[in-house]
Amino acid sequence: MFIRWLHEKNPKPYGSFGNGSAMRVSPAGWLFDDVETTRHMAALTASVSHNHPEGIKGAEAIASAIFLARTGSSKEDIKNYIINEFGYDLSRSCDEIRPGYHHVETCQETVPEAITAFLEGQNFEDVIRTAVSLGGDCDTLTCIAGSMAEAFYGVPDEIAGECRKRLPKDINAVLDRFNEQRTSVQPHHDMFLEGNELIETAIAEYYAEDSKEKLVGVLDAIRQRMHEDGHFIIPVIVNEDDENQFTFRTIQTNDEKLLHVVFTSQDEFAKGENSAVISHFIDSTLHFCLQTEATGYIINPWGQSFLLTKDLIQMIYEADGGIEYTVPDEPITEELLEDGSFLKKAIKICNRNRTQLNLIKLTRILRDSDVWVPCNMIMSDEDYDTWSKAVLDAADKGEIDSIIGQEFTAHDNIRMVPDILQNDDNYFFPVFTTDEEMGEYGEHFSKIQSHFLEAMNLARNNEKNVCGIVINAFSESFVIPIELFDIIAEMDSSIERKE
């Protein structure tokens, strides 16, 4: 049927649910950045000929498995996704399939069997051998199972080289072009891992010379990368019910100690079993360990590994001599933010160590903070005359201090116009963590307390077209550029409410 379709002048889909759609779909699993696009493109590759729902489902399922495998999902995660999304029965083992399996060319009776062979295989070659052992339409089974195995394990050079010897030059040229395209759309480069070679080099030197000096060298390298916003790759187990929840993968030692697993690079991670992963700040990762029952971390367990115990983590932090380089991970409460001191502390730390992690934490604090805004009080002429008379009368009597604390009732509306600071050609909206923080500058203004979100609105709508908000302009100043306003405004509150 496919041959007839291929030679028609105007080929139309012919309702096929044959396994050819799953057999030829593997390129779609490599060329796109998310599983939704991958599935859509897989469906398009099938529907030009195999437009039966089962033909399309088979193609989507295999392309999805390839995408998940190449982006770090575990076999268990892939299996659960296929079952939940496509309804295939993957409950049988290959031993249960093999006795009654026969030659069949439908997706329904080929795709589940090929996936099972992939799930049971221990490496690329073993997946191929397992698929062949099922019998039936085994060239198709191996094509489908092998496409997933390549994404999960890679193809051994010996096998790839032998296959290429058997292909004509024009087909090898097609493979070369595809591999170039495939490389260009691999998961994005993680810039936060750049510089972790420092840690790997220090560990290698420690292996070469097991000394206290080299041990300190490893800890210093980790500490330096921590202060540079460095990340670790962390293998995780994703919650089946909520993909945003996960737990760290662990290794248990012979003496029953529990170790979390982290990697310094993609290359180190690729040396072992595939898994779902996250990339996260070294600083937060180390803090997390101190709050768990784990003994510590095993760094790069499949290569030159390093056991980073809790005691060593404490040494890393103590090396800073009590100076805080990271905004604390304290739960955000109304009491914590009440007097502005925590916000001021966070700003001081951010000025000392301007990392992305610190900026993220600062924006979370600002999202729920109150700040003080210096304003010019503009009254009607009548109210101004009344207020001026009260001040002059008190001055004539030598009792100017007597008006402090007195209430003044305005008969007309009073406008509070925020002050604006200028630096060269740039304008900034000033706010302060407390009214006292304004110092002498504040003596010339009225002061109002405002939520930071409201302060952003005032700044955004100011006629001066400000560049941002400057916090504590005359002491430990910090500028929040206007480009961050929308990001902060869209944040959810981090305030932890009491039950």
C-alpha positions, 0 to 999 in steps of 0.5 A: 500500500505504501509503494502505491501511495509513493508512486501516485501523482497526488498521494492521499492518506489511506487510513493505515494503522500499520506500524510504519508510522512508528517505525519512521517517526524517530527524527521527530523525537530529536528536533523539537524543544518540548514534548507538545511540539514533538507530538504534534510533528509526529502526528503530521509525519504519520497523517500524510499516509497513516491517518488512522487514529492508531497509526497517529497514536503509535507515532506520537508515543514513540516520538514522545518516548525518544524526547523524554529519553534524550532529555533525562527522564528515567525509564519508569517516567517514560513508561508512566507517560506512555501508559497515561497519555496513550493507554498502551498495556505495558504490564506484560514482560518480554517473557510473557509476550514471547511465547504467543507473539507472531508476525503482525504489522499494526501499531496496536500489536507492535508499539507496546512490544517494542517499548517493553523491549526498550524498557527491559534492555540493559544497554543499546545492544541488549535492547536490540537483541531483546526486540529480535528475541520476540520474533514476529515483525522483528525488523520493525520491532528493532527499528522502534525499540532501537530508536528509543534506546539510542536516545537513552543510551546512545549508539556504541561507536562499533555498532554505528561504524559497522552500520555506516559501512553497509550504507551507500554514500548518499544515505550516509550524507543524509545521516550527516546532515541530520546529525548536524541538525540534531546537535543544533537543537539539543537541550539548551546549554546550561551557563550556570555549569560553566566554571565547574571545571574548577571543582573537577580539577580540584577533585582530580588533584585530590585523587593524585595527592590525598592531602589536607591541602588538596582537600581544602582545595576542593572545598575552596573550589566549591565555595568559589563556584557557590559565590559565582551562582554555580549550579549542580545537576541533580537527578530527581524522582518526579512525583507521578501526580504532580510533575512540579514535585520531586525528591532527590535520588540517593545512594545508600552506602554499605554502612547504611548512610544515605547520600544525595547525588549531584554532578558538576557537568552534563558529561559527568552525568552522562557516564551513569544511568539516565534520570530526570534532572534539575539544575540548581544553585550550589548554595541552596543545594548545600543548605538543603542537605544540612536540613535533611537526614542525609550524610551529605552529597556524592559528587560525580559518582560515576567518575572521580567522585567526592564525598561532601559530608555535612561537616565539610559543607559546614567548613565551606560556610565557616570559611566566609568568616561569618560574613553572609554572602547569601540572602537567608532562606528564612520563611517570609512572614509579616513579622520578619518584614515588619521593621524593614531590617530584613529587607535592609540586610538582604540589600547589603548582602546583594551588594556584597555578592550580586548573584542571580540567586540573591537577586531572586531572593531579594525580589521575593522579599520586596514583593511583600515589603512595605517601603517609605516614600519621600513626598512633597505635600501640596495643599490648597492655598486656603489650607496652606495659609492656615497651616503656615499661620499655626507655624508662625504663631508657634515661632513667635511664642518661641514654642515651635516644638509645640506643634509637633504631634498636633493634628491639622485638619485639611479642608481640601484634598492634599496631594502627596507628590513623590520626589524623584532623584536624578543621576546624569540624564537618568531619573530614579524613584527613591524608596527607603526601608525605614523613614529613619533611613532617609536621614537629613534628606528626609527632613525636607519631605513628608513621608508615607509608607507604601507597599512595594507593589504600589511604589512600583505603580507610582514609579511607572506612572511618574511623568519623569519616565524613571529608569527604576527604583533606588532603595536607600539611596544615601546609604546601602543603595540598590537599584531595581530596574524598571525591567523587573517591575512586571516580574515582581508584580506577577510573583505570588506572595511568599508570606507564610500565614499562621493557621 
